[in-house]
């Protein structure tokens, strides 16, 4: 048994880590008392931005994070929303995906920003939610960070989703086609996930293989002596 353990330990010294797909996930499938991640490879955190109030409401399958108390019309562009910080150490090719549902009076436009240092924010994209999102979740909203190399293997990476003015204007556009924007509008988020590719361990140096072979040879020698 001892010889087998030694042999397995020697083999494990040069094996590679398996690829992990999910870096962090918020699916709100249970009944949480806080907006804590349900799964994280390294570490993650959540924060409401700009005085936004959070609660829970019906989600894609169970429940979702509900946000309210957005800025008055014509004020606070990209100052209120949600923030997800994710330690991406050990991962590359990050992809964000989530589901979103707006009430009819919520801002139709959302701006996605990211940080590489935990404090400086860069706009990645802005998108408009369809009027239908006032009754149904829009699922599979994604943004691919794989071309942003600074997002790889970064303990200070994070994103923000912020209510924003309609492009080229100084006012919010309501999600509902016949609605007016209002501060009582709500935005729900569900299945917020960061996926990535695990960074493989480096190929062992030739000396490592030599040590492995020497170790296996020693294990074999002990086995022969014990058998004799």
Residue pairs with C-beta under 8 A, 6 or more apart in sequence:
3 219
3 222
3 223
3 226
6 215
6 219
7 216
7 219
10 212
10 215
10 216
10 219
11 212
13 208
13 212
14 204
14 208
14 209
14 212
16 200
16 201
17 198
17 200
17 201
18 198
19 197
19 198
19 200
20 41
20 91
20 196
20 198
21 195
21 196
22 39
22 41
22 193
22 194
22 195
23 40
23 41
23 42
23 86
23 88
23 91
23 94
23 194
23 195
23 196
24 37
24 39
24 40
24 41
24 44
24 84
24 86
24 193
24 194
25 37
25 38
25 39
25 40
25 191
25 192
25 193
25 194
26 35
26 37
26 38
26 46
26 65
26 84
26 189
26 191
26 192
26 193
27 38
27 190
27 191
27 192
27 193
28 38
28 56
28 59
28 62
28 63
28 64
28 65
28 190
29 38
29 61
29 62
29 63
30 38
30 62
31 56
31 63
32 56
35 46
35 48
35 54
35 65
36 46
37 44
37 45
37 46
40 86
40 87
41 87
41 90
41 91
42 86
42 87
42 88
42 89
42 90
42 155
43 86
43 87
43 155
44 84
44 85
44 86
44 87
45 84
45 85
46 82
46 83
46 84
46 85
47 82
47 83
47 85
48 54
48 67
48 82
48 83
49 79
49 80
49 81
49 82
49 83
49 160
49 162
50 71
50 76
50 79
50 80
50 81
51 69
51 80
52 67
52 68
52 69
52 70
52 80
52 81
52 82
53 67
53 68
53 69
54 65
54 66
54 67
54 82
55 66
55 68
56 63
56 64
56 65
56 66
57 63
57 64
57 66
57 186
57 188
58 64
59 99
59 137
59 188
59 190
59 191
60 99
60 137
60 139
60 190
60 191
63 190
64 99
64 101
64 137
64 188
64 189
64 190
65 82
65 188
65 189
65 190
65 192
66 186
66 187
66 188
67 81
67 82
67 186
67 187
67 188
67 189
68 184
68 185
68 186
69 80
69 183
70 76
70 80
70 106
70 107
70 163
70 172
70 183
70 185
70 187
71 77
71 79
71 80
71 163
71 172
71 183
72 183
73 171
73 172
73 181
73 182
73 183
74 170
74 171
74 172
76 163
77 164
77 165
77 170
78 111
78 113
78 162
78 163
78 164
78 165
79 162
80 162
80 163
81 110
81 160
81 161
81 162
81 163
81 187
82 160
82 161
82 189
83 158
83 159
83 160
84 158
84 159
84 160
84 192
84 194
85 118
85 156
85 157
85 158
86 157
86 158
86 159
86 194
87 154
87 155
87 157
88 94
88 151
88 152
88 153
88 154
88 155
88 157
88 194
88 196
89 153
89 154
89 155
90 153
90 198
90 199
91 152
91 153
91 196
91 197
91 198
91 199
92 146
92 152
92 153
92 196
92 197
92 199
93 145
93 146
93 152
93 196
93 197
94 145
94 146
94 148
94 151
94 152
94 157
94 194
94 195
94 196
95 142
95 143
95 144
95 145
95 146
95 194
95 195
95 196
96 112
96 142
96 143
96 145
96 159
96 192
96 193
96 194
97 140
97 141
97 142
97 191
97 192
97 193
97 195
98 141
98 189
98 190
98 191
98 192
98 193
99 137
99 138
99 139
99 140
99 141
99 189
99 190
99 191
100 110
100 129
100 133
100 137
100 138
100 141
100 161
100 187
100 188
100 189
100 190
101 133
101 134
101 136
101 137
101 138
101 187
101 188
101 190
102 108
102 129
102 133
102 134
102 175
102 185
102 186
102 187
102 188
103 134
103 175
103 176
103 185
103 186
103 187
104 131
104 134
104 174
104 175
104 176
104 179
104 185
105 174
105 175
105 176
105 179
105 180
105 181
105 182
105 184
105 185
106 129
106 163
106 174
106 175
106 181
106 185
106 186
106 187
107 163
107 164
107 172
107 173
107 174
107 175
107 181
107 185
107 187
108 128
108 129
108 166
108 172
108 173
108 174
108 175
109 126
109 127
109 128
109 129
109 163
109 164
109 165
109 166
109 167
109 172
109 173
110 126
110 127
110 129
110 161
110 162
110 163
110 164
110 187
111 123
111 125
111 126
111 161
111 162
111 163
111 164
112 123
112 124
112 125
112 126
112 127
112 143
112 159
112 160
112 161
113 121
113 122
113 123
113 124
113 159
113 160
113 162
114 121
114 122
114 124
114 145
114 148
114 151
114 157
114 158
114 159
114 160
115 121
115 122
115 156
115 157
115 158
115 159
115 160
116 122
116 148
116 150
116 151
116 154
116 156
116 157
117 156
118 156
118 158
121 160
124 143
124 145
124 148
124 159
125 143
126 164
126 167
127 141
128 166
128 173
129 138
129 175
130 138
130 175
131 175
131 176
131 177
132 138
133 175
134 175
134 176
134 179
137 188
137 190
139 191
145 151
150 157
151 157
153 199
161 189
163 172
163 187
164 172
165 171
165 172
165 173
166 172
166 173
171 181
172 181
173 181
174 180
174 181
174 182
174 185
175 185
